[in-house]
């Protein structure tokens, strides 16, 4: 059986036709997905829930796995054909194929000669929110366009299938989208635990529904919203929507599909349908990561050592420019299309094939006379263009010299004691707790450091709640309040996340029946400011948290940071720039790298107090390090479903506490640098 063009390949091709080629050859090409860990598995949970909602019998859910992929695919197609011959049938994961196309339809309803296909996506939409709209000039707009195109492609393939299968020639196809209703309220206890994630060989997973899930969901509210997209999909196929058709080859959806499918099936490159854009720089996931060795040379990182660089191949084939391992213009602060490149220069640079940061004249950001060390020291703060200049200049010259606006930083007023806080949170399509919405913010952990005017500091407190079925947010705020209300010292966060989370919990409190909700709301309002999406506005608090990321960016730059302001880049860069801190911290300059694996934490747990009360080897990864954003989205879902035994749950708890503590310790070290460096 030939390699067939699937909806996954189509979705890649919509982003860029060449991505379909790299997707087909994914074993050879490096791929870096930038989304949160676990989002696919949570999406699969919603997909399984959709089958329950739509009364698809378990025996009619087509199985896709198997030791032999070709045989498994053929069986999926044959099983679907058998069910389609029934007068009325409901099918999950229906496999429908032609000579070059294959689509797995999430849900298919057949009633006589009518087919309804439902594409299930775990993206949220409001109960009354428009899926799409047309402006007065007929321009189409939708933030769900990728979902609409996905189901449109499926409808097109099934129409081709009907044309080539005489026994189904009378069928008429209708298309719908099922999305998550963000306004729905879950009225089921531990819905997540009814949809167990099971891991298979080859990094695949499936969702195993609880035997009584249909009974438990009977007469319960649904958390989905089904939207008819039949008319809009027909218009897309017929090229009746101008600004969508313009994105396709010759302005034609069918020609585009046929051409990229031909490239995919025949496994050859074809750049004729490519349109060079900003996406080629910062949206292509098929690239190799490089790292600087101790001798100063650049080499592929360990994970990508045996992989090819798809993005670099495109630039080489299209423009004859070698970008492999080099810093691109999108990596300057703000990137392309986000204010990083001056509008007047962006197109000129691209037209002149100035793709590398080293191709740019840094003085187009800052004139030479304003870019001397003396001129920088006279600044009150570093502007975005200053940061772009410094990044380009250090890339071109190899300079490793930092910039610290010492005189300006001396003027910072600190109200002691200083509090540094960091949150760990979760957000997912399938609600974990009864009474809450999909994508509700869950705050399950924080760390808190205090620093004093004499330069001493300590880890002052923390909070963590991993107990299955226990909604943590209100207890989280109570404990945060208890730790922060003892004085009026400045409170620091790193970036906007903590402010957003407390805003979300404030809304939850407003709608709650908590006895102390007014007190907790006043506390939140005192240390935050309203977000743009705040439903019940308020005045920014007198202790509104200060953003240490903004402070660091205003006064400090080091070439090792590139264009990143991540705390994991800023903190080591700041400390490495000063001999005093290099001597003080030595190998502990970047403490995240020194975090042990879960196996080490598990070995330290008292087995009598926390026994391994069941086998969780299907989900436990002893070699994992919690050092990149806390507990993963997937592991938090598994914890809430009770999938880890007591021993391993405790190991994860301890590892997460240690990680979160390092986040606030890193903030303290940034403050420590400012304090000592401005004293000299």
N, C-alpha and C positions, 0 to 999 in steps of 0.2 A: 504494500500500500504506500503510495507516494506521501511525502510530507504535505499536509493540507494547511491552508491559510485559515487561522483561527481568529476569534474575536480578540484574544490577547495580542496577536500579531497586528491586527487592525488597529487596536488602541495605541500600540507603539508607533505604527505608521502615521497615524493622525498627528502625533507630536513631531515626527520626522520620518519620511519614508525609509531612510537608511537604518533607523532604529529597528525596523522589522527584520532587516538582514542580520543585524547584530544579535537580535533576540533569537533568531533561528540558529545562530552559531554561538549561543551563549556559553558553551563549554570552552570556547577559545578566547572569548572576550571578557575583560574585567567589567564588572557591573556593581555600581554603588547606589543602593536605594537609600534615600535620605530621610524617609519617613520613620515614625516611631515603631519600635519593636513591638510586635504583637497585633498590629492593626489588621493584618490579613486574617489572623485566627478569630479575632472579634467579629470581623466581617463574615466569616464562615458561620459563626454562631447565629448571626442575624439571618443568614441564608437558610439555615436549618429551621429557624423559627418561622420563616416565611412559608416553608413547606407545611408546617403544622397549621398556620393560619389559613392556608389555601386548601386544606383537606387533601393533600397529596398522600396517598397510602404509602407506608414504608416500603412495601414491595414494588412500588412504582418509581422509586428514586433510583435512577440509573447509577450503577457503580462504575467508577472510572479507573480505579487502581488495578494493579496486577503486576506480576513479575516480568511479563513480556508486554511492553507498551503497545506494540503493534497489534497483538492479539486482543489486548484489553480494549483498544480503540474500536476494533472491528466488532467485538462483542457488544460494546455500548451502542453502536449504530444499529446492530441487528436487534437488540432488545428494544430500542426505541421504535423501530419499524413495526415490530410485533404489536406493541401497545397502540401505535397510531392507527392500526387497522380496526381497533374497537370503535364503536359508534360514539361513545362518550367516555372520556378518560382524562385523568389528571396525572401529569408526569413531572418529576423533578429531575433536573440535569439531563433533559432530553438531548440526545446526540443526533444532530441532523447534518448530513454530508452530501456534497456533490462531488464532481470529479476533482475540484481543487479547493473547496471550502469545507470547513467544519465548524459548527457552533454548538456549544453546550448551553441550552436554554434553561435558565434557572427554574422557571415554572411554566409549564405548558398545559392549557386547558383545551380540550377538544369536545365540542358539542355539535354533533352532526358534521356539517361542512364548515363550521366556524372554528378557527384556531385563535386563541389568545396567548400571546407570549408575554411573560412578565420578567423583566430584568430587575434583579434585586441588588440594591446598593446600600451600603451601611452609612451613607452620607445623610445628614439631617436636613430637613426642610420644615418650615413652620406650617401649621395647619391651614392657614390662609395665604401662605406665601405663593407668589406666582412662580411657576417653573421657568417661564421665559416671557419675554414681551417684545413688542415692536415699537420703535419710536415713531414720531410723526413723519420721518423720512423713509420708513419701512425697514430701518436697520434692526436686525435681530440681536438680542442680547440675552445671555443666560449664564449664570455661574455653574450651571449643570450641563453645559454643552457636551462635555465628554461623555456623560451618562446618556444623553439623548442620541449622540452619534453611535454609541455602543449598541443600543437596541435597534437603531435604524439599520445598522449593518446586519444584525441578526434577521431582521425582517426581509432585507434584500436577499440574503442567502436562502431563506426558507422559500421565498418566491421563486428562486432559481431551482430549488429542489422540486417544487410543485410542477414546474414546467417540464422537468425531465423524468417524472414519475407519474405515469398515466393513471395509476390507481388513486392518486391523491389530487388529480387535476381540478377537482371541484372545490378544493379547500380555499378559503379566504382567510388572510392573516391580519390580525389586529395586534397592535403593540401597546404595552403599558410599562411604566416604571414603578417599582415599589421602593420608596425611600423611608428613612426613619422620621417619624413625626416628632419633632423636638418639643411640641406642646403637649404630647401625650403624657399621662401619668401612669407609671407601672403599678398595678394593684396585685402583683404576685410576689410572694416571699421568695427571695433567692432565685430569681429567674435564671441567672447565670448558671447556677448549679444544675439546672434541668437540661443544660446544653453543654455536656462535657467534651472538652477538646482531647482527642486521642491522637497520639503521634505514631506515624507509620515509618517504614523504612524510606530512606532517601529524602528526609526532611519534609515529608508530606504529612498532612494531618486530616482527620475527619471529625465530624461532630456526632457524638452519640447522644441521642435524646433519651431522657429518662423514660422508662416504660409507661409511666402514668402522666406524661406531659400533656397529652391531649385532654385527659380528664381534669388536670389541674388548671388548664387554660380555658376550659369551657365556661362560657358566660363572663369571662374576664375581658377587660379593655385591651385593645390591640395598640401596639406602639408604632405601627407602620402607617403609611399613606400611599395609596395606589393612584397614579395619575395617568390618564389616557394620553398617549403621545402618537396615536395613529395618524392624525392629520399632519402633524409637523414632520413625522418621519417620511410620509409620502411626498411632502414638499421638498424635503432634503434630497430624496432619491431623484426627484424630477428637476432638481436644480432651480427651484423657484424662489429660494431665499438667497439673494444676491451676495451678501457678505459671508455666507457659509460657502457657497459655491466657489467664490473667489479663492478659497484656500485649497481647492482641489485642482488636479491636472486639467488644463483647458477649461476650468470652471465647471467640471463635470464629475459628479460623485461616482457614477458607474465606471467611467474611464479611470479614475483614480484607483478605485478598488481593484479593477481588472489588472491595472499595471503593477501595483505593489504586490498583488497576489502572484502575478507571474514572476516577479523578481524573487519572491519568497519561495515559491514552489520549485523554481529552477535553480535557486541558490546562487544568484549572481548579483553583483552590485549594479545599481543604476541610479546615477545622480541627476538624471534629467528631470525628475519631479521634485528635486530638493529646492528649498528657498532658504537662502542664508539669512539668519536672523540672530537676535540676542540669545535665543534658545540654544544655538549651536555652542555658545560659550558656557552658559550656566544652567542649562536644563538637561543636557545630555548625560545620562548616567553611565554610559559605556566608555569609561576612561580609566586609565591606570593611575594609581597614587604613587607618588615619588617621595623620597626622603633624602635628607642630607646626611652623608656618612661623616665619621670623625675626621677623615682626611679632606673634607670639604666637597667631595664629588657627589653628584646626584645619581641615585639608583632607584629602581623599582622597589616598592615596599615588599615585605615578605609575602603577604597574601596575594599580591599581583605579579609575582616574579615570573610565573609561567603563562601569564595572560597577555593578550594583545590589547592595544589601545584604539578603540573604535573612533573616538573623537579625533585623535591625532591623525588617524588614517584619512578621515574626511578632509581635514585641513591640508594634508599633504597632497591628496588626489585632486582636490578642487583648486587649491591656490599655490601649491608647491612650497608651503611654509611648514617647517618642522616646529611643532609646539610641544612635543613630548618632554615632560619634566620641566617645563618653563612656566613662568608666571604670566597669566593672560590678563588682558585689559579689564575683563569683568571682575577680576579679583581686587581691583582698587575699591576703596570705600564707596558703598552704594551700588556697585556693579553697573551693568548696562541697563538703562531704562529706569533706574531708581535714583537718579541724581548723581551717580558716580562719574559719568562723563558729561562734560558741558555739551548742551544740545547742539551748539554750533560746530563742535569738533567731532562728535560721535560718528556721523556718516562719512566725514572726510577721512578719519582714521581708518575706518573699515574699508572704504574705497581704495585707500592706499596700502591696504593689507598690513596695517599696523595692528596686529593682533596681540603682540606681546607687550607687557608693561615696559620692557626695555626699549621699545620702539617710540615711546612717548617722550616728548620734551616736558620735563617736570615743571619748567618755568611757565607753562601754559596754565598751571594751577597757581603758582606763586612766582612773581617776578624775581629775578636774581637778586636785586638789591634788597628785597624783603626776606630773603632766604638764608641770610648769614646767621651763624650762631648767636651773634649779638642782637640781631633783629628779632630772633625767636624769643630771647630772654626778656625782651621788652613787652611781649604780648601778655594780655590779661588771661587768655586761654587759647588753646589750639582749635582752629576752625576745621571744618571738614576738608576744605581745600589744603590746609596745612598738612593734615594727615595724609592726604593723597600725594602731596609733594614729597613728604618724607618717605612714603612707601615706594614711590617710583624711583626717587633718588637712591635709596639704599639698595634697591634691586639692580639698578644700573651700575652702581659704583662698588657694590659689595660691602658697603659701610656697615659696621655693627655698632655704631655710636648711638646711644639713646638721647632723647631730648626730654628734659624735665624742667618745667617752668617754676624754678625754685622761688623766685620773688613773688610770683602770683599765688603759688600754693601756700605761702606763708600767711596769706590773708584769709585762708579758710578758717571759719569759726566753728569749733567743735564744742558741743555742750555735753560734758561728761556726767556720768559714765556713758560710754558708747555701747549700743546694742547691735549685734550683727545677727540677722536671721536668714534662714533658708528653708523653703518648703519643698516637700515631695508630694506630688499629686497624681491623680488619675482621672481620665475622662474617656468614656466609651459609649458605643451605640446601644449596647444592651445594658439596661439599668441593673446595678448590683443590689439595689435596695428598694423595697416596697415604698411607694409614696413619692418617688422621685422621677424626674424626666430622663430621657436618653441624653447622653452627653453632659450630664450633671457633673459639676466639678466636685471631686472628692479629695480632701486634704487629709492625708493619713500620717504625716510626719513633719516635724520641724527640728532644727538645731538652733542653738542660741549661745553665742559667745558675748562676753562683756569685756570691754577694755577701759582702763582707768587712766587718769591724767598723768600718773607717774610712769606710765609705759607698761605696767603689768596687765595681764589679761587672764581669763579663765573660761573654760567651757561651763556656762552657767546653767544650762538645762537643755532638755529635749522632750520630744513626745513622739510616740509611734503607736499606731493601732492597726493590727493586721488581722484581727479576729473576724472570722467569716460571719456575714450577716449583720455586723455592727456598723451603723452609719457613724463615722468619726467626727464630722465637721464641727459640731457644736461643742463637743468636749475638747477638740483641738483649739478652738478659740478661747474657751475657758482657761485652758492651761497657758496659752500664749498671754492672755490678759494677766493671769496671776504672776507670770515671770516679768512682764514689762511694766506693770503699773506701780512698781516700788519707787520709781524716780521719774524725772522728766528728761533724762538724757536722750540724745539723738538716736534714732533707730535707722539702721542701714539695711537695704536689700541690694541685690545685684541684678539689675534689669527690672522690668515692669511686672514680672510674673506674680510676685507676692501681693502687689497691690490689686491685680486682677482677681486673684483667688479670694482675697478678703472681700472684695466687692461682690463676688458671686455668693459667698457665704452670707453676707448681709442680706441679699435678696432672699435666700433660703430662710433666714431667721424671720424676716418680715412676714413670710407666709407660714411660719411655724406656730406651734402652741407652747413653745418653751417658756417656762415660768420666768426665766431671767433674760428673755430675748431683748427687752428694751435696754438693759444694762450692757449686754454684749454688742448690740447695734451701736450704742454710743461709743463703746471702746473702739470698734472697727472704724467708725467715722473720725475718731480722734487721731488715728495713725495712717489714714489713707486719703486719697482724693477720688472723686467719681470718674469712672471710665466713660468712654464715648457711648457705650451701650447701656449705661446705667438707667434702669427703669424708674427708680425712685431717687431723684437727685438729692445731693446734700453738699454742704460747704466743706472744702478741704480742711482736714484736722490741724490742730495746732502742733501736733507731733507727726505730721505727714512724713512717712518714711522717706529718707534720702537715698538716691540711687548712686551707689558707689561706682557703678560702671560709668556713669556720666562724669563723675568726679575724676576718675582715672583717665578717661579719654580727654578731658579738658587740659590736663597738665602733663601727661606722660605719653611718650611713644618710644617703642623699641623695634628695630627691624625684624626681630624674630616673631613679632606679633602679626606681620603682614597687614591684612585689612581686618583681622579678627579682634573683637573685644571680649571674647569668651574669657571667663575667669581662669580657665585652664591654660590659656595662652598669656594672659596679662600678668597673673601672679608670678609665674616663674620668670617671665621677662623682666619684671620690675626687680626681683631679688637678684637675678643674675647680673644686672647692670651695676651692682654696687659691691665692692670688695668686702665691706663689712658683712653683708648678708650672705655672700658666697662662703665666707669663713664660718659664719654662725650656723648656717643650715646645711652646707655641704651636700651630701647625698639625699637629704630630705628637702631639696629645693623644690621638687615636684612630688609631693607626698602621694598623689593619686597613683603613681606608678608602683608605689611600694605596698599597695593594698593586697592582702593575700587572697587566695581563691576561697570559694565556699567550703572546700574540703578542709582547709585549715581552721576555719571558724567552727565547722562541725566537729572537728577533733577535740575542741576545747569545751564542748557542751557536756554537761553532766547527763549521762545516758540514763541514770535512774530517774532523774527529774523530768527529762524530756526523751522518752524512749522512741525508737524507730518502730512505732506501733503498727505500721503496715508498709508494704513494698511500694515505693513511689519512684522506682528506677525509670519509669517511662517519662517522667518530667524533671527529675533531679539531674543537674549538671554540676558535678563536683569541681570541675575545672573553671567554672564561670567566676569572673571577678565583677563585683558591683562597683564599678568605677567610672561609669559614663552615664550619668543622669539618674542614678538611684535604681531601685527595683524596676525592672522592665514592665511595660504595659502588660505583656503576656503573663509574667510571673505574678503580678498583682491579681490578675483575673484567676489564675490557678490557686493562689492563696485564698481568695474569697470563696472558691469552690471547694476548699478543703482538700486539695490534691497533694499537698506535701505532708509527710508525717511530722510528728511533734519535734523530732530531732532536727530535721531539715528546716522546718519553719523557724525554729529558734536560731539556727545558723544564719538563715536569710535575714532575720530580724537584727542580729548582731552586726552582720556585714553592712546592712543598710544604715544602722546607727553610726557606724564608723565612717561610712562614706559621707553622710550628711554633715557629720561633725567637721570633716575636712573642708566642706564648702564654706562654712562660717569661719574656720581657721584661716582659709585662704583670704577671706575678706579682712581678717585681723592683720594678716601680714602685709596687705596693701596699705592699710592705715599705718602700720608700724613703719613702713618705708617713708610715707609722707611725714610722719612725726619726726623721725630721726634726720631725714635729709633736709628738712627745713630748719633744723636747729643749728646746723653748721654755719 
